[in-house]
Amino acid sequence: MGHFTEEDKATITSLWGKVNVEDAGGETLGRLLVVYPWTQRFFDSFGNLSSASAIMGNPKVKAHGKKVLTSLGGAIKHLDDLKGTFAQLSELHCDKLHVDPENFKLLGNVLVTVLAIHFGKEFTPEVQASWQKMVTAVASALSSRYH
Amino acid sequence: MALSAEDRALVRALWKKLGSNVGVYTTEALERTFLAFPATKTYFSHLDLSPGSSQVRAHGQKVADALSLAVERLDDLPHALSALSRLHACQLRVDPASFQLLGHCLLVTLARHYPGDFSPALQASLDKFLSHVISALVSEYR
């Protein structure tokens, strides 16, 4: 998959160091469910998802968002072996969760917009480019064990 | 997937706020697209794509004008954009996936410059609006 230069790695790592994973997680998953409402199909047990404000305030959404981004954050230390890092999660998403990998791309792009909101000027085109590599590579790794 | 009254209101309100700066943001969106998705540069081998290029700025303004036209004609997008669609279909022949990439980079640009306005609801409405524009743009493709 995508090759991360040393500069990409430094950019990704340093930005991530400043991310509040709990807040960003809730924002990212929440926005995914608002902007692409069909993604709510995986979250029937989450309770009230009836409006944008219900979704953004939903504690299960926030908790799950935090879980997802914590996992992503953990992978940042293993950028050269994302496939290995996400092997088990890939199997889980295929065999148990039955998630269409297209959703990983959607989530990745929503994460990029959340980073843009939070980091503003710092989220330059160059920084975005490194992060697009990141989310593409994570999506690819998560779908690598699908069968 | 039709644009609701709320979608239209949110998009129009944002566009009013952008005022005469739409071209600044579409130019930045193009720069972001070229950096993040280098394959998109293949359509611009005739342009100078270096940072600050006046040619990219000129192209950004064309995109801005088309989007502003779209905002004016939300009820009639396919018709409003039919000439542009024919241009992209018959002469430019841009792969439709590229429009998604530019659309995403425009959202990122607007999020970066208007974080306080970029609520989940606005993001949803803008995303829908851009999908409609893209749909209209590829409507004459085949």
Interface residues (C-beta under 8 A of the other chain):
Chain A: G30 R31 V34 V35 A52 I55 M56 N109 V112 T113 V114 A116 I117 H118 F119 G120 K121 F123 P125 E126 Q128 A129 Q132
Chain B: E28 E31 R32 L35 A36 F37 H104 C105 L107 V108 T109 A111 R112 H113 P115 F118 S119 P120 A121 Q123 A124 D127
